Amino acid sequence: MEKVKIGILGLGAISGIYLKNLSSVFRNVEILGIYDLIEEKAEKVQEEYHISKVYKNMEEMLDDPEIEIVLNLTRPLEHYHVTKSALLAGKHVYSEKPLATTFEEGKELVALAKQQNLLLGGAPDTFLGAGIQTCKKIIDSGFIGRPIGAAAFMICHGHESWHPAPEFYYQTGGGPMMDMGPYYLTALVNLMGSVKGLTGIAKKNFEHRVITSEPLYGKTIDVEVPTHYNGILDFESGATATVTTTFDVYYTQQARFEIYGTEGTLIVPDPNTFGGPVKLLSGKENEYRNMPLLFDYSENSRGLGLSNMADALRGLDEFRANGDQMLHVLEIMTAFEKSSNAGSYLELATRI
């Protein structure tokens, strides 16, 4: 069957793994063309990956009748505009997370895609990997009984110590919830179902951050968004979860991600990865057991969701990293701050 032709908009840090995997791992797609604001970067990528076309601007890519899917790897604040433009041009869109920076913009994009009869979805696709899929199999098979709770904690002190251009992490569309929350929340809703409501507290503990990575060492960043979130999720199933994401805390290891059931506890791997380890504690035992991974894609397989989208476009599979899921996660993320500002529990409008 003919490969699905894609165009990539944006060649920032995350693009490397997409280029590698879409060129060598997932054989149902072809990177037909690319565009980046920095022309030299695009030309270098074209040479390295033997890509046919380098576009002069975004509009040129969107006007190309050969492009079927646009992969939106622009900065979070640009996701809405780029995705909307691509949909209006008749292109299916796979976007890096988040779907948009506001719930209202996300709703508009999902509605537009359905109106245009186009596929819309995107990252994270880590939930399709061996780790989270093994956890789902364990839960669905009843090994921990009925899930009644969860704890998902992402703890670090921000990205200014290692990222070459960390400013956007502290601007609108950034922060620990919009940056890392999609991994944890997407995993949670896949393992435990839709969230019907939540309570949240969002704080900004530092007004400024100093970059200690190159090439911007010493530059001061003004912090525009909350950088410490605590929330409680209320699932339709009756289960609850505690969620923490922060850029304000010093920590030396991956924080915990656990699912609690009536008959046991499951240790879920870092949802920013595709693999393990997965650990199971039965109520009849006194120690955790390491569980074998039962599915493929345990290595860094970013692009797996786009490959699944390509199969769905050809009628070969159900599209799983879809826009409805992204919108539900976006509503959860943005509702934490709304709940914090209102000082109240919020009912959610979306479901998966």
KEKE-3310 file (N, C-alpha, C; in steps of 0.2 Angstrom, whole numbers, plus 5000, padded with zeros to 4 digits):
npx = (5004:5002:5013:5009:5010:5019:5021:5033:5032:5042:5057:5063:5070:5063:5061:5071:5070:5058:5061:5071:5063:5052:5058:5065:5059:5045:5036:5026:5024:5030:5042:5039:5041:5048:5048:5056:5059:5072:5082:5094:5094:5084:5089:5100:5094:5086:5097:5103:5092:5088:5076:5063:5058:5060:5051:5047:5040:5026:5014:5017:5019:5006:4999:5003:4998:5001:5004:4998:4996:5000:5013:5014:5026:5029:5031:5022:5014:5011:5004:4989:4986:4994:4989:4975:4976:4982:4971:4961:4966:4964:4971:4975:4980:4993:4999:5011:5011:5004:4987:4982:4984:4973:4957:4946:4951:4956:4944:4938:4947:4945:4932:4932:4940:4931:4921:4927:4929:4942:4956:4962:4974:4987:5002:5004:5011:5016:5008:5005:5015:5025:5026:5015:5004:5006:5003:4990:4984:4986:4978:4966:4964:4962:4971:4974:4962:4948:4951:4954:4961:4975:4992:5001:5016:5026:5041:5053:5066:5064:5069:5079:5092:5097:5091:5093:5086:5076:5066:5052:5046:5042:5033:5016:5007:5017:5025:5025:5013:5007:5018:5023:5012:5003:5009:5007:4993:4987:4991:4985:4971:4969:4972:4962:4951:4938:4939:4928:4927:4937:4949:4960:4976:4986:5002:5015:5031:5043:5047:5056:5068:5085:5095:5105:5111:5119:5116:5113:5117:5116:5106:5091:5074:5058:5045:5029:5019:5010:5020:5020:5009:4996:4984:4967:4960:4944:4937:4925:4923:4923:4935:4949:4962:4978:4988:5003:5013:5028:5040:5048:5055:5068:5075:5080:5077:5066:5049:5035:5023:5008:4995:4981:4972:4958:4964:4977:4993:4999:5014:5018:5027:5038:5029:5033:5041:5042:5044:5048:5051:5038:5029:5021:5011:5003:4989:4991:5004:5020:5030:5035:5033:5043:5036:5034:5036:5023:5020:5025:5037:5046:5057:5062:5049:5043:5032:5025:5011:5008:5011:5001:4990:4991:4989:4975:4970:4971:4961:4965:4966:4960:4961:4970:4977:4969:4960:4949:4954:4965:4959:4952:4962:4968:4957:4957:4970:4970:4959:4964:4971:4960:4951:4959:4960:4946:4944:4937:4928:4928:4917:4919:4918:4921:4924:4932)
npy = (4994:5011:5023:5035:5052:5064:5081:5091:5103:5114:5111:5109:5104:5092:5086:5078:5064:5061:5062:5052:5040:5040:5039:5027:5017:5017:5011:5015:5028:5043:5055:5069:5083:5097:5111:5125:5140:5143:5142:5136:5126:5118:5114:5106:5096:5090:5086:5076:5066:5064:5070:5075:5088:5106:5118:5135:5142:5141:5141:5136:5123:5119:5121:5111:5098:5085:5082:5074:5072:5084:5086:5094:5102:5114:5128:5127:5138:5141:5131:5131:5140:5135:5122:5125:5132:5122:5112:5120:5120:5108:5097:5083:5082:5080:5084:5090:5089:5103:5101:5114:5130:5134:5128:5132:5135:5123:5115:5122:5118:5104:5103:5109:5100:5089:5094:5096:5084:5077:5069:5072:5074:5068:5070:5065:5050:5040:5032:5021:5013:4999:4999:5006:5000:4987:4989:4992:4980:4972:4978:4978:4964:4961:4960:4969:4970:4981:4997:5010:5021:5033:5039:5052:5059:5072:5078:5091:5103:5112:5117:5125:5122:5113:5114:5121:5132:5138:5147:5147:5137:5144:5153:5158:5144:5135:5129:5116:5109:5110:5106:5093:5087:5081:5068:5061:5063:5058:5045:5041:5043:5033:5022:5022:5028:5041:5058:5066:5077:5089:5096:5109:5117:5130:5137:5150:5150:5156:5171:5174:5165:5159:5155:5142:5134:5132:5140:5152:5155:5163:5172:5180:5174:5179:5173:5168:5159:5147:5136:5126:5113:5106:5093:5085:5072:5066:5052:5045:5032:5032:5031:5040:5052:5058:5072:5079:5091:5099:5113:5117:5111:5102:5087:5070:5059:5049:5053:5046:5035:5028:5015:5011:4997:4987:4975:4975:4984:4994:4998:5010:5014:5028:5039:5047:5039:5024:5011:5001:5000:4989:4986:4975:4973:4961:4959:4948:4946:4951:4959:4968:4962:4961:4964:4956:4965:4965:4969:4977:4990:4996:5005:5022:5027:5038:5045:5034:5036:5044:5035:5026:5034:5036:5023:5022:5032:5025:5016:5004:5003:5008:5025:5030:5040:5052:5067:5069:5063:5071:5083:5081:5079:5092:5099:5095:5099:5113:5116:5114:5126:5135:5130:5132:5146:5149:5143:5131:5115:5108:5103:5093:5095:5087:5070:5054)
npz = (5000:4996:5004:5017:5015:5023:5030:5039:5051:5059:5067:5079:5096:5098:5086:5081:5086:5080:5066:5065:5068:5060:5048:5049:5057:5056:5043:5036:5032:5024:5024:5016:5015:5023:5035:5042:5052:5052:5039:5036:5045:5041:5028:5032:5038:5028:5020:5028:5030:5018:5012:5001:4999:5004:5011:5007:5016:5028:5022:5009:5011:5015:5004:4996:4986:4988:5001:5015:5029:5041:5052:5067:5075:5081:5093:5109:5110:5097:5092:5091:5080:5069:5068:5065:5053:5045:5045:5039:5027:5022:5027:5037:5054:5065:5080:5091:5109:5120:5113:5111:5119:5127:5133:5126:5113:5110:5109:5098:5088:5088:5084:5072:5064:5064:5057:5045:5041:5044:5051:5067:5080:5092:5101:5119:5113:5120:5128:5120:5121:5126:5140:5147:5140:5145:5158:5157:5152:5164:5173:5167:5167:5180:5190:5200:5206:5208:5202:5213:5216:5213:5211:5204:5201:5195:5197:5197:5195:5184:5167:5164:5166:5157:5145:5128:5124:5135:5138:5133:5141:5152:5149:5142:5139:5143:5157:5171:5171:5158:5150:5155:5161:5151:5148:5160:5163:5151:5151:5163:5160:5151:5158:5168:5164:5160:5167:5178:5186:5195:5208:5211:5214:5210:5209:5208:5212:5210:5203:5194:5183:5181:5167:5166:5156:5140:5125:5132:5144:5160:5157:5162:5165:5164:5174:5168:5171:5182:5191:5200:5203:5212:5212:5213:5205:5200:5195:5183:5186:5199:5206:5212:5210:5214:5209:5205:5198:5195:5193:5203:5213:5220:5216:5215:5207:5197:5200:5209:5201:5203:5204:5213:5219:5224:5227:5226:5221:5208:5200:5189:5175:5171:5162:5152:5144:5134:5139:5153:5171:5176:5190:5201:5216:5225:5235:5243:5244:5250:5244:5229:5213:5198:5182:5166:5151:5139:5127:5111:5107:5117:5117:5113:5105:5098:5087:5084:5087:5076:5066:5068:5066:5052:5048:5052:5043:5031:5034:5041:5055:5071:5076:5089:5097:5097:5094:5103:5114:5117:5119:5130:5140:5139:5144:5157:5161:5160:5168:5181:5185:5184:5194:5205:5205:5207:5219:5220:5217:5200:5188:5173:5155:5145:5138:5136)
capx = (5000:5006:5014:5006:5015:5018:5025:5034:5032:5046:5063:5066:5074:5060:5061:5076:5068:5053:5064:5074:5059:5048:5062:5068:5055:5038:5037:5019:5024:5036:5042:5039:5044:5049:5049:5058:5060:5079:5082:5100:5092:5080:5093:5104:5089:5085:5102:5104:5087:5086:5069:5062:5056:5061:5047:5049:5035:5021:5008:5019:5018:4999:4996:5005:4992:5004:5005:4991:4996:5005:5016:5015:5031:5030:5031:5016:5009:5009:5000:4982:4986:4997:4984:4969:4978:4982:4964:4957:4969:4962:4976:4975:4985:4996:5002:5015:5007:4997:4983:4982:4985:4967:4952:4942:4955:4956:4937:4937:4951:4942:4925:4934:4942:4926:4917:4931:4930:4949:4959:4966:4977:4994:5006:5009:5009:5019:5003:5004:5021:5025:5025:5008:5000:5006:4999:4982:4982:4986:4972:4960:4964:4959:4976:4974:4955:4945:4955:4951:4965:4981:4996:5006:5020:5032:5045:5060:5067:5064:5073:5084:5099:5099:5088:5096:5081:5071:5061:5045:5043:5039:5028:5010:5007:5022:5024:5025:5007:5006:5023:5024:5006:5000:5011:5004:4986:4985:4992:4979:4964:4969:4972:4957:4945:4937:4938:4922:4928:4943:4950:4967:4979:4992:5006:5021:5035:5048:5045:5062:5073:5091:5097:5112:5113:5122:5120:5110:5119:5116:5100:5085:5068:5052:5040:5022:5014:5011:5026:5019:5002:4993:4977:4964:4955:4938:4935:4918:4922:4923:4941:4952:4970:4982:4993:5008:5018:5032:5047:5051:5057:5074:5073:5086:5075:5059:5044:5031:5016:5005:4988:4979:4966:4955:4967:4984:4995:5003:5019:5018:5034:5038:5024:5037:5045:5038:5045:5046:5049:5032:5029:5015:5011:4997:4987:4992:5011:5024:5035:5033:5036:5044:5032:5037:5032:5019:5019:5030:5038:5048:5062:5059:5046:5039:5030:5020:5004:5007:5010:4994:4985:4992:4985:4968:4968:4970:4956:4968:4966:4957:4965:4970:4980:4965:4959:4945:4958:4969:4955:4950:4968:4969:4953:4960:4976:4968:4954:4967:4972:4953:4949:4963:4957:4939:4944:4931:4928:4925:4914:4922:4913:4923:4925:4935)
capy = (5000:5018:5027:5041:5057:5069:5087:5092:5110:5115:5107:5110:5098:5086:5084:5073:5057:5060:5061:5046:5035:5041:5037:5020:5012:5016:5011:5016:5035:5045:5062:5072:5089:5100:5118:5128:5147:5144:5139:5132:5120:5113:5111:5101:5090:5088:5082:5070:5062:5063:5073:5078:5096:5110:5123:5142:5145:5136:5141:5132:5116:5118:5121:5105:5093:5078:5081:5071:5074:5089:5085:5101:5102:5121:5129:5126:5144:5142:5125:5132:5144:5131:5117:5127:5133:5115:5109:5124:5119:5101:5092:5079:5085:5076:5089:5089:5092:5102:5103:5121:5133:5135:5123:5135:5134:5115:5114:5124:5113:5097:5104:5110:5094:5085:5098:5095:5076:5076:5067:5077:5070:5070:5068:5060:5043:5035:5027:5016:5009:4993:5000:5008:4995:4981:4991:4992:4973:4970:4981:4975:4957:4960:4958:4973:4971:4987:5003:5015:5027:5033:5045:5053:5065:5074:5083:5093:5110:5116:5115:5130:5120:5109:5115:5126:5138:5136:5152:5145:5133:5148:5157:5155:5137:5132:5127:5109:5105:5109:5102:5086:5084:5077:5061:5058:5063:5053:5038:5040:5042:5027:5016:5023:5031:5048:5062:5070:5083:5090:5101:5110:5123:5131:5142:5152:5151:5160:5176:5174:5160:5161:5150:5140:5130:5136:5146:5157:5155:5169:5176:5179:5173:5181:5168:5170:5154:5143:5131:5121:5111:5100:5092:5079:5070:5062:5049:5043:5026:5032:5031:5047:5052:5064:5073:5084:5093:5105:5115:5121:5106:5099:5080:5066:5053:5050:5053:5040:5034:5021:5014:5007:4993:4984:4969:4976:4990:4993:5004:5012:5017:5035:5040:5050:5034:5019:5005:4999:4994:4988:4982:4973:4971:4958:4960:4942:4945:4956:4962:4969:4958:4964:4961:4957:4969:4961:4972:4980:4997:4998:5010:5028:5026:5044:5044:5028:5038:5046:5029:5023:5039:5034:5017:5024:5035:5020:5011:4998:5003:5013:5030:5030:5046:5056:5074:5069:5062:5077:5089:5079:5080:5099:5102:5093:5103:5120:5116:5114:5133:5138:5128:5136:5153:5149:5139:5126:5109:5110:5098:5094:5094:5082:5063:5050)
capz = (5000:4996:5010:5018:5014:5028:5030:5046:5053:5065:5068:5086:5099:5098:5079:5080:5087:5075:5060:5065:5069:5054:5042:5049:5061:5054:5036:5032:5031:5020:5026:5009:5015:5030:5035:5048:5051:5051:5033:5036:5049:5036:5023:5035:5040:5021:5017:5032:5030:5011:5011:4994:4998:5009:5009:5009:5021:5030:5017:5003:5013:5016:4997:4992:4986:4990:5009:5018:5036:5044:5059:5070:5080:5083:5100:5111:5109:5090:5090:5088:5074:5064:5067:5062:5046:5041:5044:5034:5020:5021:5029:5043:5058:5071:5084:5098:5115:5120:5108:5111:5126:5131:5132:5121:5107:5108:5107:5091:5083:5087:5080:5065:5061:5063:5052:5038:5040:5044:5057:5072:5086:5093:5107:5119:5111:5125:5131:5116:5121:5130:5148:5149:5138:5149:5164:5155:5152:5171:5176:5164:5169:5187:5195:5206:5208:5205:5204:5218:5217:5210:5213:5199:5203:5191:5201:5195:5196:5178:5162:5162:5168:5152:5138:5125:5124:5139:5139:5132:5147:5158:5145:5141:5135:5146:5164:5172:5169:5150:5147:5157:5162:5146:5149:5166:5162:5145:5154:5168:5157:5147:5163:5173:5161:5159:5173:5178:5189:5199:5212:5209:5217:5206:5212:5205:5218:5208:5198:5189:5183:5178:5163:5167:5151:5135:5124:5135:5151:5164:5155:5167:5162:5168:5174:5167:5172:5188:5191:5205:5203:5215:5210:5214:5200:5202:5189:5182:5189:5206:5208:5213:5209:5216:5203:5206:5193:5198:5191:5209:5218:5219:5217:5212:5204:5194:5206:5208:5197:5206:5203:5219:5218:5230:5228:5224:5219:5202:5199:5182:5173:5169:5156:5147:5141:5131:5142:5160:5173:5178:5196:5204:5223:5226:5242:5246:5245:5254:5240:5222:5207:5191:5177:5159:5146:5135:5120:5107:5107:5123:5116:5112:5098:5096:5080:5084:5086:5069:5061:5069:5062:5045:5047:5052:5037:5026:5036:5043:5062:5075:5078:5096:5099:5094:5096:5108:5120:5118:5122:5137:5144:5139:5149:5164:5163:5161:5174:5188:5187:5185:5200:5210:5205:5209:5225:5220:5213:5194:5183:5166:5150:5140:5140:5130)
cpx = (5004:5007:5011:5011:5014:5023:5027:5035:5036:5051:5067:5069:5070:5059:5065:5074:5062:5056:5067:5069:5054:5052:5065:5064:5048:5038:5031:5019:5030:5036:5044:5043:5044:5049:5051:5060:5068:5081:5088:5098:5089:5084:5097:5100:5088:5091:5103:5099:5084:5078:5069:5062:5058:5056:5049:5046:5030:5016:5010:5018:5010:4996:4998:5000:4995:5004:4998:4991:5002:5007:5018:5020:5033:5030:5024:5011:5007:5005:4993:4982:4989:4992:4978:4971:4979:4975:4960:4960:4968:4967:4974:4981:4987:5000:5006:5010:5009:4993:4983:4983:4979:4962:4948:4945:4955:4949:4936:4941:4947:4935:4927:4936:4936:4921:4920:4932:4938:4951:4963:4968:4984:4997:5002:5007:5013:5015:5002:5010:5020:5023:5018:5003:5000:5003:4992:4980:4982:4980:4966:4959:4962:4965:4977:4967:4952:4949:4951:4955:4972:4985:5001:5009:5026:5035:5052:5060:5068:5069:5078:5091:5101:5097:5091:5092:5075:5065:5054:5042:5040:5035:5021:5010:5013:5020:5024:5019:5006:5012:5024:5017:5003:5002:5007:4996:4984:4986:4986:4972:4964:4969:4965:4950:4944:4937:4932:4922:4935:4944:4958:4969:4985:4996:5012:5026:5041:5046:5050:5066:5079:5093:5104:5115:5116:5117:5118:5112:5119:5110:5094:5078:5062:5047:5033:5017:5015:5016:5025:5011:5001:4986:4974:4959:4950:4935:4928:4917:4922:4929:4944:4959:4972:4988:4997:5013:5022:5038:5050:5054:5063:5073:5079:5083:5068:5054:5039:5025:5014:4998:4986:4973:4964:4959:4975:4986:5000:5008:5020:5024:5033:5034:5028:5041:5040:5039:5044:5051:5042:5032:5022:5015:5004:4995:4989:5000:5014:5029:5032:5037:5037:5040:5035:5033:5029:5018:5025:5031:5040:5054:5058:5056:5041:5038:5025:5013:5003:5007:5003:4989:4985:4988:4977:4966:4967:4964:4959:4968:4962:4962:4965:4972:4976:4963:4954:4949:4962:4965:4953:4956:4969:4964:4955:4965:4974:4963:4958:4968:4965:4951:4953:4961:4951:4939:4938:4932:4925:4923:4917:4917:4914:4924:4929:4931)
cpy = (5006:5021:5033:5047:5063:5075:5089:5100:5111:5109:5108:5104:5092:5082:5078:5066:5056:5058:5054:5040:5035:5039:5030:5015:5011:5017:5013:5024:5037:5053:5065:5079:5092:5108:5120:5135:5148:5139:5134:5125:5115:5110:5106:5095:5086:5083:5075:5065:5061:5065:5077:5086:5099:5116:5130:5145:5139:5135:5137:5125:5114:5118:5115:5100:5086:5077:5079:5073:5079:5087:5092:5100:5109:5122:5129:5132:5145:5136:5126:5135:5139:5125:5119:5129:5127:5112:5113:5123:5112:5096:5089:5082:5081:5082:5087:5092:5099:5103:5110:5124:5134:5130:5126:5134:5127:5113:5116:5120:5107:5098:5105:5104:5089:5088:5097:5088:5075:5073:5072:5073:5072:5067:5069:5053:5038:5030:5021:5011:5003:4994:5001:5003:4988:4983:4990:4985:4970:4972:4978:4967:4956:4959:4963:4974:4977:4993:5008:5021:5027:5039:5046:5060:5066:5079:5084:5100:5114:5114:5119:5128:5115:5110:5121:5133:5137:5141:5150:5141:5137:5154:5154:5149:5133:5130:5119:5105:5104:5106:5095:5083:5080:5070:5058:5057:5058:5046:5036:5039:5035:5021:5016:5026:5038:5051:5066:5076:5083:5096:5103:5116:5124:5137:5144:5154:5155:5165:5176:5168:5162:5155:5148:5135:5135:5135:5152:5158:5162:5173:5175:5179:5175:5175:5170:5165:5150:5138:5126:5119:5105:5099:5085:5077:5065:5059:5046:5036:5026:5032:5039:5046:5058:5065:5079:5085:5099:5106:5118:5117:5103:5091:5076:5060:5054:5049:5047:5041:5027:5021:5009:5004:4990:4977:4969:4983:4989:4999:5005:5015:5024:5035:5044:5045:5029:5012:5004:5003:4995:4984:4981:4970:4968:4959:4953:4941:4951:4960:4963:4964:4962:4960:4961:4961:4964:4963:4975:4987:4999:5003:5016:5028:5032:5044:5038:5030:5041:5040:5026:5028:5037:5028:5018:5028:5031:5015:5005:4998:5009:5019:5031:5037:5052:5063:5074:5068:5068:5083:5087:5081:5088:5102:5101:5098:5110:5121:5117:5122:5136:5136:5131:5143:5154:5146:5134:5120:5111:5103:5099:5092:5088:5075:5060:5044)
cpz = (5000:5003:5011:5019:5019:5027:5037:5047:5059:5066:5074:5089:5098:5091:5078:5080:5082:5068:5059:5064:5062:5048:5042:5053:5058:5046:5032:5031:5027:5022:5019:5010:5022:5029:5042:5047:5050:5045:5033:5040:5044:5031:5026:5036:5033:5019:5021:5031:5022:5009:5004:4994:5005:5007:5011:5015:5023:5025:5011:5005:5013:5009:4993:4992:4988:4997:5011:5025:5038:5051:5062:5076:5082:5090:5102:5109:5102:5088:5087:5081:5068:5063:5063:5055:5042:5040:5039:5027:5018:5022:5036:5047:5064:5074:5090:5103:5117:5114:5106:5118:5130:5129:5126:5114:5105:5106:5100:5086:5082:5083:5073:5061:5059:5057:5045:5037:5040:5051:5061:5078:5087:5099:5114:5116:5115:5128:5127:5116:5126:5137:5150:5146:5142:5156:5163:5155:5159:5174:5174:5165:5176:5192:5201:5209:5205:5207:5208:5218:5213:5212:5207:5200:5198:5195:5198:5196:5189:5173:5160:5163:5162:5145:5135:5124:5128:5141:5139:5137:5152:5155:5144:5136:5138:5153:5165:5170:5161:5147:5149:5159:5157:5146:5154:5165:5156:5148:5159:5165:5153:5152:5167:5170:5162:5166:5173:5181:5193:5203:5211:5213:5213:5208:5208:5211:5216:5203:5192:5189:5179:5174:5165:5162:5145:5129:5128:5142:5154:5162:5160:5163:5167:5168:5173:5169:5179:5186:5196:5205:5208:5214:5212:5208:5202:5195:5189:5185:5196:5210:5208:5212:5212:5211:5206:5200:5195:5194:5197:5214:5216:5221:5213:5208:5201:5200:5204:5204:5199:5205:5209:5217:5224:5231:5227:5222:5213:5201:5192:5180:5171:5162:5150:5143:5138:5134:5149:5164:5176:5184:5199:5211:5224:5234:5246:5247:5249:5250:5233:5218:5201:5186:5170:5155:5141:5128:5117:5109:5115:5123:5114:5105:5096:5089:5079:5084:5079:5064:5062:5066:5055:5043:5047:5046:5031:5028:5039:5051:5065:5077:5085:5100:5096:5097:5102:5115:5122:5121:5129:5142:5144:5144:5156:5166:5164:5167:5181:5190:5188:5192:5206:5210:5208:5216:5226:5216:5206:5190:5176:5161:5145:5143:5135:5129)
residu = (MET:GLU:LYS:VAL:LYS:ILE:GLY:ILE:LEU:GLY:LEU:GLY:ALA:ILE:SER:GLY:ILE:TYR:LEU:LYS:ASN:LEU:SER:SER:VAL:PHE:ARG:ASN:VAL:GLU:ILE:LEU:GLY:ILE:TYR:ASP:LEU:ILE:GLU:GLU:LYS:ALA:GLU:LYS:VAL:GLN:GLU:GLU:TYR:HIS:ILE:SER:LYS:VAL:TYR:LYS:ASN:MET:GLU:GLU:MET:LEU:ASP:ASP:PRO:GLU:ILE:GLU:ILE:VAL:LEU:ASN:LEU:THR:ARG:PRO:LEU:GLU:HIS:TYR:HIS:VAL:THR:LYS:SER:ALA:LEU:LEU:ALA:GLY:LYS:HIS:VAL:TYR:SER:GLU:LYS:PRO:LEU:ALA:THR:THR:PHE:GLU:GLU:GLY:LYS:GLU:LEU:VAL:ALA:LEU:ALA:LYS:GLN:GLN:ASN:LEU:LEU:LEU:GLY:GLY:ALA:PRO:ASP:THR:PHE:LEU:GLY:ALA:GLY:ILE:GLN:THR:CYS:LYS:LYS:ILE:ILE:ASP:SER:GLY:PHE:ILE:GLY:ARG:PRO:ILE:GLY:ALA:ALA:ALA:PHE:MET:ILE:CYS:HIS:GLY:HIS:GLU:SER:TRP:HIS:PRO:ALA:PRO:GLU:PHE:TYR:TYR:GLN:THR:GLY:GLY:GLY:PRO:MET:MET:ASP:MET:GLY:PRO:TYR:TYR:LEU:THR:ALA:LEU:VAL:ASN:LEU:MET:GLY:SER:VAL:LYS:GLY:LEU:THR:GLY:ILE:ALA:LYS:LYS:ASN:PHE:GLU:HIS:ARG:VAL:ILE:THR:SER:GLU:PRO:LEU:TYR:GLY:LYS:THR:ILE:ASP:VAL:GLU:VAL:PRO:THR:HIS:TYR:ASN:GLY:ILE:LEU:ASP:PHE:GLU:SER:GLY:ALA:THR:ALA:THR:VAL:THR:THR:THR:PHE:ASP:VAL:TYR:TYR:THR:GLN:GLN:ALA:ARG:PHE:GLU:ILE:TYR:GLY:THR:GLU:GLY:THR:LEU:ILE:VAL:PRO:ASP:PRO:ASN:THR:PHE:GLY:GLY:PRO:VAL:LYS:LEU:LEU:SER:GLY:LYS:GLU:ASN:GLU:TYR:ARG:ASN:MET:PRO:LEU:LEU:PHE:ASP:TYR:SER:GLU:ASN:SER:ARG:GLY:LEU:GLY:LEU:SER:ASN:MET:ALA:ASP:ALA:LEU:ARG:GLY:LEU:ASP:GLU:PHE:ARG:ALA:ASN:GLY:ASP:GLN:MET:LEU:HIS:VAL:LEU:GLU:ILE:MET:THR:ALA:PHE:GLU:LYS:SER:SER:ASN:ALA:GLY:SER:TYR:LEU:GLU:LEU:ALA:THR:ARG:ILE)
# end
